[in-house]
Amino acid sequence: MGAKNNFVPGTVGLAPMAGVTDYPFRKICFELGAKFAFTEMISAKSVLLNITINEKYFPRVDEKHLVGVQLFGSDPFELAQAAALVEERGLWVDLNAGCPVAKVVKRGAGSALLKDIDLLKKIVREMRRVVKRLSVKTRIGWEKDEFERIYDALVSEGVDVIFVHGRTAKQMYSGKAKWDIYNPGVVPLYISGDIYSKDDMKRAMELSGADGVIVARGAIGNPWIFSENEDGPSLDDKLRVILKHIDLLTQEYGKHGVVEFRKFVAGYTKDMPHAREFRNKVMKIADVNDLKDAFTEYFKSVSELSQHERTSF
């Protein structure tokens, strides 16, 4: 495909999501087949101020060779300095030019960079000077599809890889993500947006001619999207991963791990019987052992229910 060497290890990775793609979740996704991931986004300014909270965001030793460190900001020199400081922390450095969330955009960062392509070029130029491997995660434009212009600007400044979400910043997460996008194949390109199944991956890659995909919301509560296994998880597989995820979150956050797990509950119980009542109950649980017991009981009852349905025919 690309005329450029691709340092990204594999075709399917976990996209960066603030508050979601922390170390415990990355670990689960890697175990189930994700080939690479990103950190949650880290502010370049906070790196320069050496704010200690960043330590928990940086890749850990066991995953360092698979994870890109994602930075956000709007000052070319701050971003370049921060990139130089974090480069050794992961496999590569990624610039966030895609986040459409108001508090990031207000600071002129994330997808706000797409309003000023000259500034974006300047940022990439400065970062490119100091790091060996640089990618940009972007959207197809601010208000309209200007991806051709964005792509050419990034390539002209020597970016190594482009990750693109097929929506404009203004669309946020509404409407359908566009997969059929400009891609002359000069550098490796990975596509994201609305990827919820293996079929979506295949289709997105066919339409875009991309080298791979990154999965965002489609992985929340469904890390099996990365697995080679076509059949999907059994109830036992599912429960085992859920309990492991709860344990990892507890190791990472202590008692607060229970609260952190809540954002995954809907995904893990999607399309399961009586899931709504179960979710309502689980969202009130504050103790880790109670949480694990509740899931174990629930899965047991679902299993008994499906056995009963099979024998009642």
DAKABEL-V909738 format. One record per residue. RES is the residue in three letters. PSI is psi in degrees with one decimal (none if undefined). Layout:
BEGIN
((RES	PSI) (RES	PSI))
END
This chain:
BEGIN
((MET	-91.9) (GLY	149.3) (ALA	-15.8) (LYS	150.1) (ASN	134.7) (ASN	115.0) (PHE	-8.1) (VAL	125.3) (PRO	80.3) (GLY	173.7) (THR	-20.2) (VAL	119.6) (GLY	173.1) (LEU	124.2) (ALA	155.4) (PRO	132.3) (MET	123.2) (ALA	133.1) (GLY	-0.6) (VAL	-50.7) (THR	56.9) (ASP	-179.7) (TYR	-46.9) (PRO	-43.4) (PHE	-37.7) (ARG	-42.5) (LYS	-45.0) (ILE	-46.9) (CYS	-40.1) (PHE	-42.6) (GLU	-27.3) (LEU	5.1) (GLY	-3.7) (ALA	138.9) (LYS	-20.4) (PHE	168.6) (ALA	-179.6) (PHE	161.0) (THR	167.7) (GLU	162.4) (MET	139.9) (ILE	132.6) (SER	130.8) (ALA	-40.5) (LYS	-43.3) (SER	-29.0) (VAL	-43.6) (LEU	-30.5) (LEU	-2.1) (ASN	43.6) (ILE	124.6) (THR	-24.6) (ILE	-26.3) (ASN	-26.8) (GLU	-38.8) (LYS	-18.2) (TYR	-28.5) (PHE	152.3) (PRO	147.6) (ARG	166.1) (VAL	-41.4) (ASP	-11.8) (GLU	2.4) (LYS	-34.2) (HIS	1.1) (LEU	-5.4) (VAL	134.3) (GLY	142.5) (VAL	116.7) (GLN	124.6) (LEU	147.4) (PHE	154.6) (GLY	-174.2) (SER	-4.4) (ASP	119.2) (PRO	-38.7) (PHE	-38.0) (GLU	-46.1) (LEU	-40.0) (ALA	-43.4) (GLN	-44.4) (ALA	-41.6) (ALA	-42.2) (ALA	-37.6) (LEU	-34.2) (VAL	-7.9) (GLU	-43.5) (GLU	-9.4) (ARG	-24.1) (GLY	-169.1) (LEU	-35.1) (TRP	174.8) (VAL	135.8) (ASP	136.7) (LEU	126.7) (ASN	107.9) (ALA	28.1) (GLY	-20.2) (CYS	122.6) (PRO	6.2) (VAL	136.6) (ALA	-44.3) (LYS	-23.4) (VAL	-44.9) (VAL	-39.0) (LYS	-31.1) (ARG	8.3) (GLY	10.2) (ALA	-174.5) (GLY	-134.9) (SER	-11.0) (ALA	-23.9) (LEU	-21.7) (LEU	-10.0) (LYS	-19.6) (ASP	87.1) (ILE	-29.6) (ASP	-40.6) (LEU	-43.5) (LEU	-44.2) (LYS	-41.9) (LYS	-41.7) (ILE	-48.0) (VAL	-39.8) (ARG	-46.9) (GLU	-40.8) (MET	-40.3) (ARG	-35.7) (ARG	-32.4) (VAL	-14.5) (VAL	153.2) (LYS	-36.8) (ARG	119.7) (LEU	129.8) (SER	163.5) (VAL	131.2) (LYS	123.2) (THR	176.1) (ARG	179.0) (ILE	-3.9) (GLY	175.4) (TRP	-63.0) (GLU	-29.1) (LYS	168.2) (ASP	106.1) (GLU	31.0) (PHE	-31.4) (GLU	-44.8) (ARG	-42.6) (ILE	-47.3) (TYR	-51.7) (ASP	-37.2) (ALA	-45.8) (LEU	-43.2) (VAL	-38.7) (SER	-25.1) (GLU	7.0) (GLY	23.1) (VAL	146.4) (ASP	-37.6) (VAL	145.2) (ILE	130.8) (PHE	123.3) (VAL	132.0) (HIS	125.6) (GLY	39.1) (ARG	161.4) (THR	164.9) (ALA	-40.6) (LYS	-30.4) (GLN	-17.4) (MET	-110.8) (TYR	18.0) (SER	169.0) (GLY	-175.4) (LYS	136.8) (ALA	141.6) (LYS	128.4) (TRP	-22.4) (ASP	87.4) (ILE	167.1) (TYR	125.6) (ASN	85.7) (PRO	-3.1) (GLY	22.1) (VAL	-38.5) (VAL	157.6) (PRO	136.7) (LEU	134.0) (TYR	139.7) (ILE	149.5) (SER	170.1) (GLY	119.1) (ASP	34.1) (ILE	103.2) (TYR	-0.2) (SER	169.3) (LYS	-38.8) (ASP	-41.1) (ASP	-42.2) (MET	-48.4) (LYS	-47.2) (ARG	-44.5) (ALA	-40.5) (MET	-37.8) (GLU	-46.5) (LEU	-33.4) (SER	-16.3) (GLY	22.3) (ALA	159.6) (ASP	-15.6) (GLY	-175.7) (VAL	155.9) (ILE	136.1) (VAL	129.7) (ALA	-101.7) (ARG	-26.3) (GLY	-12.7) (ALA	-12.7) (ILE	114.8) (GLY	0.9) (ASN	59.5) (PRO	-10.3) (TRP	-8.7) (ILE	-22.8) (PHE	-9.2) (SER	150.3) (GLU	-21.5) (ASN	118.1) (GLU	-25.0) (ASP	-14.7) (GLY	169.8) (PRO	149.0) (SER	170.1) (LEU	-39.7) (ASP	-44.2) (ASP	-45.3) (LYS	-48.6) (LEU	-41.1) (ARG	-44.8) (VAL	-40.3) (ILE	-47.6) (LEU	-37.6) (LYS	-41.3) (HIS	-43.3) (ILE	-43.3) (ASP	-45.1) (LEU	-40.6) (LEU	-35.5) (THR	-40.1) (GLN	-37.1) (GLU	-42.0) (TYR	2.6) (GLY	-142.3) (LYS	-29.5) (HIS	-14.9) (GLY	-34.3) (VAL	-43.0) (VAL	-42.7) (GLU	-32.9) (PHE	-21.7) (ARG	-32.3) (LYS	-10.1) (PHE	-11.2) (VAL	-47.2) (ALA	-42.5) (GLY	-44.1) (TYR	-24.2) (THR	11.1) (LYS	134.9) (ASP	14.4) (MET	153.4) (PRO	142.1) (HIS	28.5) (ALA	-35.6) (ARG	-47.0) (GLU	-40.8) (PHE	-45.1) (ARG	-44.7) (ASN	-39.0) (LYS	-46.6) (VAL	-33.1) (MET	-15.5) (LYS	-8.6) (ILE	133.7) (ALA	-12.6) (ASP	136.4) (VAL	-41.1) (ASN	-36.8) (ASP	-38.4) (LEU	-45.9) (LYS	-40.5) (ASP	-41.9) (ALA	-43.4) (PHE	-42.0) (THR	-46.3) (GLU	-47.1) (TYR	-46.0) (PHE	-34.0) (LYS	-44.2) (SER	-36.2) (VAL	-41.1) (SER	-44.5) (GLU	-39.2) (LEU	-45.4) (SER	-31.6) (GLN	-42.6) (HIS	-41.9) (GLU	-37.7) (ARG	-38.6) (THR	-15.4) (SER	0.0) (PHE	none))
END
